[in-house]
């Protein structure tokens, strides 16, 4: 998902440089949405991983 976000960000930059403002703003909006979805999924995965961590036996 982060790769898609980066791809849309690059498309937005290229479109802005070439003067396509509408396409650039749309691509930047999509990149923002995908990045925030990635952050939410990463945080959820991190929390679940910490909760399900392996417990060691004491000697």
NORDAFEN-V854642 format. One line per field, one symbol per residue. burial: I if it has 24 or more other C-alpha atoms within 12 Angstrom, else O. A space follows every 50 residues. Layout:
burial=???
//
This chain:
burial=OOOOIOOIIOIIOOOOOOOOOOOOOOIIOIIOOOOOOOOOOOOOOOOOOO OOOOOOOOO
//
